[in-house]
Amino acid sequence: MGLESFLLDYGIIIGLAILGYWLLKIVHFPAPAIMGPMVAIGSYQVLGGGLPELSVNAVNAFQIILGLSLGARINYEKLTE
């Protein structure tokens, strides 16, 4: 896999994720940071976009980012509700 192909593939994935987040945030959809990228990338795949599989390192990095994002939203006040 060449550098151009790598940058294009990851650029499309990141661009779709940002677009999905932005669209769902505009319509006040619950949890747009999680659902937006899933809906956008899933729709792209279903419509025949054909994105390649991500490497294990990329998947691990995205899972860490997601976990940190969710964990940062938890505070003592939310736990006592």
N, C-alpha and C positions, 0 to 999 in steps of 0.2 A: 504494500500500500504506500503510494507516494505521499509526499507532504501536501500537495494540492488536494488530493482526494481526501486526506485526513482532515484538513482545514474546512473543506466544503461540507463534509458529512457532519462534523461537530458544529460548524456554523449553522447549518440547517436545524440541527437538534436544539441548539441553544436559542436560535431565533424563534423557533416554534414554541419553545417553553416560555419565553418572554411574551410573545404574542398571546398565548393562551392565558397567561396570568393577567395580562392587561385587559383582555376582553372580559374575563369573568369578574375582574375587579370593577369594571365599569357597570356591569349589570348587577352588582352586589350579590354575587353568588357566594355561598358559604365556602370557606377554605380555598380561596382562589390560588394561593401559592402552591397547593398540592394538586387540586383538581384541574387547574388551567393547563399546565404542561401535559398532564395525562390525557386530557380531552384533545388538545391540539395535536400532539404527537400520534395518539391513537387514531384520530381522524385522518391524518396524513397517511398513515400506514394502510388503513382500510381503503382509502381512495387510490391506493397503488403507488404511493411515494417511494417505497422500497428503500428504507434506511438500513444500513448495515447494523449488525450486532455490535454493541459497545464492548470494549475490552474489559476484563475483570477489574483492572485498576480504575478505569473510568466509573464503572458501576459502584465500586467501593467508595470512591471519592464523592459521588453524588449521594450515596446513602449517608455518609458522614455529614455532608452539608445539610441534608434533610433532617437528620437527627439533631444536629446542633440548632437548627432553626426551630424545630418543635420544642426542644428542651429549653431554649431561651425564653419561650413564651410562658413557661410554667413558673409560677411564683407562689409564695405562701398564701396569699389571699385566694387564689384560684383553688388551691388544695383544700382550704377550709370551707369552701362553698358547698 
